[in-house]
Structures are given as structure tokens and as C-alpha cells.
Amino acid sequence: MKKIIVLLSCLFACACNIPASISLISVKDTIPTGSILQITQTIVIPANRSYMYIANGEVKKLKNYNTVDIYQPYCTIHLHKEHSQARKISPDYFKVTKIEELERDFGSIFNNNNRFVKHVRSRFIKTNMSDDQGPSIVMHATILTLHSSKQPNVKELVCGHWNDPHEIEPLTLKEMKTALGKLIIVKATKDKKI
């Protein structure tokens, strides 16, 4: 009987030391500010747009619907402003000057009142919603602010994915690299002057 009590005590003690969940290491925890992104191919931004989608290492064509699977890691590369003419982002090196992780709660697909509201004690951004008509979906985004003296019109790279609010996790570096493929190479070093 003493052996059973000792065994149960050991099992209980061990169970109490097991973490409830294992959190993944996010891009923000992996890439230091000052790291370098290398764009290896020309990316064309169409007229009257300021961004393009990237998934599985390819630039995705813009249509009247989203051409990427939003539940898998994908990215968008952004310019500062829209323009009436198409523009190009040429192959180049960009310094990462800032990294943020944000969440956006899109609520029901019938809701048109989405807007970002910063929480005072959180590094995330949530949406304040009214007249919610269904379950929420959340986008978790990692935003890398970019700088190149040769191409100052390039603003940022935003990578993320959508999921249920209770299951959403920040992207890992591996997931981000899967989305970018060889189109944009992440160098988590500060070895190049930009």
C-alpha cells in the first residue's frame, strides 16, 4: 500500500510540473531589429494598389477575391501609398527597422464595423465590434517595417494567418520562410549596410 501511495505521489508531483501549453517561438523572438531581408526577384505592384500577396514563395495575382489560403502562412509586401501607375520593387536588400505582432478580430463575416483599437496593457491590437452576428476569426500578423535608401517607397512586409481566436498562434520563422520561399530571404544578421 505504501508503494502505491508513493507512486501516486510521484505521478501527481510530475504532472504538476508539466506546462499546460507549449508556446511557439514567434518571428519577433527570432529576428532581431536590424536584420536583413533580400528580395531576389522583381515584384510588380499594379496600378491603384499598394501591396501584393505572397504565398508558397510566389507573388499571387490580384483578383476580386483573395488568391491565398488565409488559414496558412502568407505575406503581403506594402508600399507607402497607392499610385495610378504600376510600380516595381526591384531585387534589393532591406533593413528591418521595427517588428510588431498584432491580432485583428474580424468577427462575423456579416459585420462591417471593423476597426483597430489598441489595448492599454497588450502588445496586440484587437477590434472593437458591435452587432456581432457569428463566431469570430482572428488574423495574427507579424509586421516588419523595412528600409532601403535605394527604394524608400517600400514600407513593410506583413506575414500572418487566420484562425479561431482560441487556436491562433504567432507565426514562427519557419512558417514565414515557407510563405516567402526563395522570393524573399530572411537573414537574421546585421552584416550589410543599407
N, C-alpha and C positions, 0 to 999 in steps of 0.2 A: 504494500500500500504506500509506503514511504517513497518507493521508486516511482510510482505513478504520480504522486504529488510533486516530486522533484522534476519529473519530466514535463508535467503540465506547467509548472512554474517557469521552466526554461523556455518552453514554447511561447508562453504569454510574454515573457520579457523580450524575446527575439521579435515577436510580432509588433510590439510597441515601438521598436526602433526602425521599422520599415517605413520609408516615406510614403505618404498617401498617393502622390503622383510624382513622376519624374519629369521635370520641365526641360524642354529642349533649349539648346544654346542658340539664341537669335543672331541675326546678322549684325545687329548693333553691338552685341557682346563679342563678335568675332573680328569685325573690320574696324581698325582704328581710324579716327578722323585723320585726314592727310594721306590715306591710301589712294591708289591709282586705279582708274578704270580705263581700259583700252578698247575703243570702238574699232573693229577691224574691217568693217565694210561700210559703204555709204548708205545712209538711211534717209529716204525721201519723206518729207512731211508734206502732205497735199495742201493745196490752197484752202484757206479758211479753216485750218486745223492747227493745233499747237502740240500735238502728240501723236505717237504711233504705238500700237500694241506689239509686244514681243513675247513669243511663247515657243518652247522647244527649239530655241536657237534661230528662229526665223521672225522677220517682220511680217505681221499679219495684215492683210488688206482690210481697209475700212469699208464697211457696207452699212446698210440701215439696221444692222443687228450686230451684236458682239461676236467676233470671229474667234474668240479664245474660250476655253473651258475655264470659267471663273472659279471653279472649285479646285483647280490645280494651280500651282505656282505660275504666275505670268508677270510681265513688267510692262510699263509704259515709259517711253522717253519723251520728255517735255521741253519745249522751247518756252521762252518768256511770254510771247504773245502770238496770237493768230496773225496771219498775213493773207492778203488777197492773192498772192502767188505762191506756188510750191517752193519749198526750200530744202536744202540738203544739209545733213550732218555728215561731215567728212570723217574718214578714219583719223583718229587722234587720241591723245592721252588726256584724261580729265582727272583733276584732283577732287577727292571727296572732302568738302569743307564742313559738312554737317550731316548727321544721321539721326532720324527720328523714327519712332514706331507709333503708329496711330491705329485706332479702330474706328470704323464707321458702321453704325447700326442702320440698316436700310428698312427695318420694319417690314410691314406687309407690302407686297408689290402694288397694292392699290393706293398707297399713301404718297401724296405729293408734297409733303411738308418737311422734307429732309433738310437739315442744316446742322453744321458743326457747332458744338458748344464745348468749351474747354472745362474739364473738371478741375477744381482747385487743387486737390491732392493727388492727381493722377497724371501720368505722362501720356495717357491716351486721350483721344478725342472721341466723344460719344455724340450721338444725335439726339436732340430733344424732339420728341414726336408727340403729336396729338392725333386723335381719331384713328388709333392703330386698329387695323382690321385683319390681323392674322399673325402668324409666327414671324419672328424676326430672322433676318440673315445678317451676318456681320462680315465686313471686309477688314482684314488685318493687313496693314500696309507698312512697309519699310521704305522711307523716303531718303534718298541720298542726294543732297544738294551738290551740284557739280560746278567746276570752274575750269575753263581753258582760256588763256589770253588770245588764242587764235580763233576761238568760236564762243564769244561771250553771250550769244543768244541761246545757248544750251543751258537749261535751268536745272533739271533734276531727272533722276531715274527713280520710278516708283514701282516697287515689286510687292506682290501680295497674293492673297487668295481669299475666297469667301467660304463661310461655313456657318453652322449653327452656333449661337453665342456661347453655348456650354462646351463646344468642342474646338473652338478656334484657337490656334497657336501662332506665335510669330514664325516667320519663315526662318529656316536655317540657311547657312551659307551654301550648303549642298543643294537645297531646293532652289535657291536663287540662281546658282550656276546652271542648274538643269534648265531653267526658264531661258537664260541668256545664251546657253550653248557657246559656240565659238564666235558669235556675233559681238559680244561684249565680254571681255576678260577682266576678272577682278584680281587685282594684285594688292594683297593686304600688306603693302610695304610703302615706305616713303622715299623710294630710290630715284625718283625722276623729278626734275624741275618743270613746272607747268607755267 
